[in-house]
Amino acid sequence: MSQKPVQLIPMLCVRCQWPIPAELDETAWVCEQCGQGLLLDDVRGLCAQDVFFSKAIEAGKKGQPFWVTRGQVTVTRRETYKGDSSLEMREFWAAPRLFFIAAYQTSLDDIVSTGVSLLRRPIAMEPGSPVPFLPVVTPPDDVHALAEFMVVSVEAERRDALKYLEFTLDIEPPQLWIL
C-alpha cells in the first residue's frame, strides 16, 4: 500500500492571500493585513472564521481566545450517595447556558475551572475593537467534549455527593471570542 507524500501548503489568507504566520498547534488566526478571521479545519483546510473581540479587554493587555456556545443540558438520570440537590440542578439547567471554552494553551483543569466559573457567572458579550491575543490552540471540534466536562464538574460539586450522571448536551456552533 503506497502512501501519498506529505504536501506542504502555504497558509495564505482566504481574502487577501497574505501569508499567515502559523505556529505549531495553532488552529485560528486573524490576518494581519485585512483582519479576516481564519480557521484551520481538518476537512475544509483554511477557511473564513468570524472572530469577535470583547469591549471589556483592558487597554494594553493581550486578549484570551474562548470558544463560546449556547448549550442546553438535559439530565436524564442522576444518582447520589446522600441528600438530593435535584431541585437546584433542575433550576440551574432549566434554561440554555453560555459555555466558555478557553482556546489558548492551558491545562484541562484550568479550562474546566475557568469554564465552570464563567458558566455560573457569564460575562457580557459586547463587541469591541480588535486587539492582539494569545494563540488559539483548541479546535472547535473539542468544544462539545470540554463542555461535557464542565457539566460533570458542576454536578459533582453539589453537596449531595454525585454517584452517577447521565445527560444530553445540545450546543450551537461555537463562536470565537477574544475576551
C-alpha positions, 0 to 999 in steps of 0.5 A: 500500500503506497502512501501519498507524500506529505504536501506542504501548503502555504497558509495564505489568507482566504481574502487577501492571500497574505501569508499567515504566520502559523505556529505549531498547534495553532488552529485560528488566526486573524490576518494581519493585513485585512483582519479576516478571521481564519480557521484551520479545519481538518476537512475544509483546510483554511477557511473564513472564521468570524472572530469577535473581540470583547469591549471589556479587554483592558487597554494594553493587555493581550486578549484570551481566545474562548470558544463560546456556545449556547448549550442546553443540558438535559439530565436524564438520570442522576444518582447520589450517595446522600441528600438530593440537590435535584431541585437546584440542578433542575433550576440551574439547567432549566434554561440554555447556558453560555459555555466558555471554552478557553482556546489558548494553551492551558491545562484541562483543569484550568479550562474546566475551572475557568469554564465552570466559573464563567458558566455560573457567572457569564460575562457580557458579550459586547463587541469591541475593537480588535486587539492582539491575543494569545494563540488559539490552540483548541479546535472547535471540534473539542468544544462539545467534549470540554463542555461535557466536562464542565457539566460533570464538574458542576454536578459533582460539586453539589453537596449531595455527593454525585454517584452517577450522571447521565445527560444530553448536551445540545450546543450551537456552533461555537463562536470565537471570542477574544475576551 
